[in-house]
Amino acid sequence: MAETDNPIANFAQKALYLGMGLAAVAADNAAKVAGRASSRLFELRKQVQALVDELVERGAMSAEEARAFMDAMAINANRRVEPRQAGGPRKINIDDISDEEEKAGNAIELSEAARLRRQIAELQAELDRIKKQSS
């Protein structure tokens, strides 16, 4: 586009280009973040599958239990988070440290990755316990 002598038109044009550039950068960054989150979830699922396979191999879990566990994991992974109310941002309550310990499970909603990490840790602890028993 050719520049005009009108300073308001020049300003509007530059503002439009700035907005388009910011939108492109934001879209690019969002795609990168989504890709990293997806790869992390995929890696966590692989780790869970490896732990379940080892539990089955050791006899701590039957094949049917393993299949049911992995099916439940898939269902939970596909579950959508409830949409927020349209009344604005959600409220965050800051409790005392003593209250926080009691209400930690209720006050903080875990993301899918955090939930999978917790399940991996539980399975790893169970696997370690079984290894100690068999030794």
Secondary structure, 3 states (H helix, E strand, C coil): CCCCCCHHHHHHHHHHHHHHHHHHHHHHHHHHHHHHHHHHHHHHHHHHHHHHHHHHHHCCCCHHHHHHHHHHHHHHHHCCCCCCCCCCCCCCCCCCHHHHHHHHHHHCCCCHHHHHHHHHHHHHHHHHHHHHHHC
